[in-house]
Amino acid sequence: MNVTEVYDGLTHIYNVSNTTDNGGLALLSIPPMLNSIINILTMVILFITMISLGCTMEMSKIKAHCLKPKGVAIALLAQFGIMPLTAFCLAKVLQMESFKAVTVLICGCCPGGTLSNILSLAVEGDMNLSIVMTTFSSVAALGMMPLLLFIYCQGFPSLKNAVPYLGIITALVFTLVPCAIGIAVNHYKPKYTPIIKNGGLTLLVICSIIVSALSGYAIKDVLMLILTPDIIAVAGLMPLIGFTMGYILSLLCKQSHKLCRTIAMETGCQNIQLCFAILKVTFSLQAIGAFFLFPLIYFGSQVTEGLLLTLCFRCYRRFKPPAQEKNIPKEGVI
């Protein structure tokens, strides 16, 4: 599904002879068989992640948040308002080349990921809201992600006709199907939910290790070329800005501190599995080079910063008991 070959923008940018613009990444060559294996395993990882997410959902919780959607609405505003704008601004301020900017923009426009659910639990957030937010953002991404990419790519003239929207929409649809299957299983056959979740976790770990090993082997000669100061800066700043602005926005909307923490975690965490799948499967190697591994660098920053914030929260809790935490009045709480 290497659809980028039909887009003139990236074809021009990443012409193999133009090695000064991309540091030689256009010369990256992965054997077709190895490339196919990585692509298949990438989609398997995405499928397992989304069906496991669906199995954590309950129809009653979805219905409850649909009837009182304020928290979800704030989270969606933060997710699709703050993060894409942050990605765009960082790419502009750091004067990133087009092939870097497109990876950052796609990452910034991705919906929330399952990591946010884990971090929400760690900071004693609202788990029902966290899971519902992740699901709703995944559904909303079907329309929001292509739209936001179209809007922000206008700021990069060489990317106006270069983003594979059809491939991205296909990947998004692929994420919704297993999520819907997981929700249906959890609703109609709940006894199978633990089996799917436990088995899925095992397969996810195995596939992730294999993909990481194969990808590392495939790009071992150019791996250090992607660890540039601007890439490291973006990977470090984006999650931090997302966590901070997500909390501030929800606090301004008069949410409880518990919901503020939940929305902050959701805002700062992108669906890395989806981002990796889009970059790896919908872009040709001549176009994206080794930068399909940017989500893995970003994931490392998300985990590190999330754990540091959790540590700060735990220390705060230790010196200030929960009973002393001020809450927003009831009318501001969902």
N, C-alpha and C positions, 0 to 999 in steps of 0.2 A: 504494500500500500504506500509506496514512495511517491506520493502525489506531487511533491514539490518540483519535480522535474518539469512540470507544465507551467510553472510560474517564472516569468522572466526576471523578476526582481532578484530572487536568490540565485538564480542561474548566473546572473551577471556578477553578483557579489562574490560568489564562491567558485568562480571559474578556476580550474586547477592551476592554470598558469599564473593566477594572481596570488602568489604566496606572501606578498608583503602585507596584504590586508588582513590576513587571518593567521599569521604566524606559521604557515605551513600546514594548518589543519586540513586544508582541502586535499592534501596528499594522503590522508588517512585512508587505509584500505583494509576492510575486514572480509575474510573469505565468505562467499555467499551462504554456504552451509552454516557457518558460525553465526552470521548475521540473522539468518532465519530462525535458528534455535533461540537466540536472545530475544527476538521479536515475539516468538510464541510464548516463551516463559514470562515475558513482560505482561502479555495479555492475560496469562493464567494468574499471575500475581494480582492484577487489577480485578479480575473476576472473583477471586477468593476474598479479597478485601471487601468488595461491595456486597457479596452475598452474606458475609459475616456481619457487616454493618446492618443489613436488612434483618438479620436474625435477632438483633438487639432491639428492634422496634416493635412496639405494640400499637394496634389500631386505636385503642382507647387514648393513648398518649398523643398520638397524631391528631385525633379528633379534638382533644382538650386544647391543644395549642392552636388549632385552626379556629376554635371559638374565641380564644383570647390570644391573638397573634402579635401582641406588642413586642414581646421579647424576641420572637423570631424575626419580626420586621426590623428591629434595631440591629440584630445580628447580621441580617442580609445586607443592610445598609453599610455596616462596618466592613463586611467581607468583600462586597463588590464595589464599595466606594473608596475605602481607605487603601486597601492593598494594591489594586491596579494603579491608583494615582501615585502611591509610594514607589512602585516599580518604575513607572514612567519618569518620575522626577529624579530618581537615583540614576537611571540610565542616561538622562540628559545632563545632570550635574557632573557625572563622571565621564561624560563624552564617550560613551561606549560605541564600539563599532556595531554595525547592523546585526551581525551574526550573534553577538553577545546580547544585544538589546532584545532580540526576539525571544531568546531563552528566558530572560528576566521577566519580560512582559507576560509570557505564557504562564510562568510560575506565579506571578502576581495576580493573574486573572482566574486561577484555579479555585474551585470551591474548597470548603473546609475538609480536613482529613480526620482519620480515626485517632491520630495522635492527640487531637484536641480533647477527645473523650477521656483519654488516660490522664492528661494534665488537669482536666476539670475535676476528676476524681481526686487527684493529688492535692489540689487547693480547696477541696471541700466545696466544689461548685454544685450547681443543679444538674444532675446527671440526665434527668428526663429532658430538660431543655437542650443540653449539649448534644445528645443523640438526635433529637428532632431537628436541631439546627444543622447538623452535618448532613442529614438526609434532605432537608429542604434546600440547602445550598447546592447539593448535588443535582437536584431537579432543576433549580433555577439556572444553573450553569449552562443548561442546554441552549438557553437563549441569551443569557447575559455574557457568557464567555466569548462567543463569536462577535457580539455587538461591541464589547469593550475592547477587544483586540482590533476591531475595525477602526474604532474611534482613536485609540492611542497610537496606532500605527501611522496615522496621518502625520504625527510628529516626526516620523522617520521616513522621508521620501522614498528611500530604496525598499521599504517594507510594505508600501501601499498595496502592491499586487503580489506580495511574496508569501503571505500566510496561508497555509492550506486549510481553509475554513471547512471544506467538505470532510477532510480527514479528521479534523477536530470534532465536528458534530458527530461523526460516526463513532469516535472513541467515547464521546459523552453518552450517546445512546447505549453503547455497549456497557457503560457503568450502571445505567438505570435498570436494565433488564435483570441482572443478578440481584440488585438491591430489591426490586419488586418480588423476585422469587424468594428471597430471604424473609421479607415481610409476610408473604403468603404462607411460607412454611411455619413461621413463628405463630401465625394466627390460627391456621387450620390443623397443623401437626406439630404442636409445641414440644412433643416428646423427642422429636428429631433435632431440635435446635441445639442442645449440648453436643450432640454427635457432630453436627456440621461445624460448629464453632471450634471444637477441640481438634477435629480432623483438619479443618481449614487452617488453623494456626500452625499445625505441624507442616502441612504442605507449603504454607506461606514462608516459613523459616527456611525450608529446604530449597525452594525455588529462588528465594532472595539470595541465599548464599551462592547458588550456582550462577545466577545472573551477575552478581558482583564479581565473582571469580572470572567468568568468561569475558565480561566487559573490561576488567582490569587487564587481562591477558591481551585482548584485542587492541587496546590503545596504550599499551605499556610504553611504547616509544614516544608518545606525545602527551602522556598524562600530565607532566609538569607544566605543559604549555597552557593548561586551563586554570592553573592556580595563580592567576595574575592578581595584583593588588585590588583592581576594581571589582573582580568577581568575588574575592574574599570580603571586600567591604560591603557589597550588596548582600551577600549571604548572611553577614553579621547584623546589618542594620535593618533589613526588611522585617524579620520576625520581631525584633525589639520594638520597632515602630508600630507594628500590628498589635502586639500585646498592650502597649501603652495607650495608643489611640482608641483601641476597642474598649478599654476600661474607662477612659475619660468620656467617650461618647455615651456609653450606657449610664455613667454617673450623671451626666448632664440631662439624660432622659429620665432621671429620678428612679432608677432601678435599685434594688437592694444590693448590698455589697456582694452577696452570694451570686446574684445574677451578673453583676459587673465582672466578677472573676471568670464566670463561665463564658461570657461574651468575649472577654479579652483573650482567653485561650483559643476560642473558635476563630477569632480574627487573625491571630498571629500564626496559625497552623494551616498550611495548604495541603491539599491532597497530593502528596509527593508521588504516589504510585500512578495517578492519572497524568501528572506532569511528565514523569519519566516515559510513560507509554506514548504520549503525544509527540514528544521530542524524538523518541527512538523510532516509532513506527510510521509517523506521517511525514517526517523529513528524510530526505536522502542523505547519505553519509557525506556526499560532496558538499551539501549545504550546511549541515549542522556540525560535522566533524565530531570531535570528542566532547563537545559541549552538551551532548545528551546526558552527561553525568552531572551537570550542574544541580539537578534536584537532589542528588545524594549529598553534595556539599551543603546545600540549603537545609536538608534534613538534619545534618549534624549540628548546624547552628540552632535550629528549632529545638532539638532535644537538649542541647547544652543550656540555652537561655531559659527554656521551660523549667529545667531542673533547678537552675539558680533562683528563679522566681519562686519555685516551690519551697526551696530552702529558706528564702527570705520570709515567705508566708508562715512557715512552720516556726521560725524563730519569733516572729511577731506574735503568733498564737501562744507561744510558751510564756512570753512576758505579759501578754494581755489576753486573758481568758475570753472565750466566745461571748459570754454574757455581757461583756463590756463593749462589744462592738456595736456601734450605732447603726440602726437600720433606717432606711427611708420609710416614711409613713405608708400605711397599708395601701392607700389609693395609688401609690407609685409602684406597687409590687404586683406581679402577675400571679 
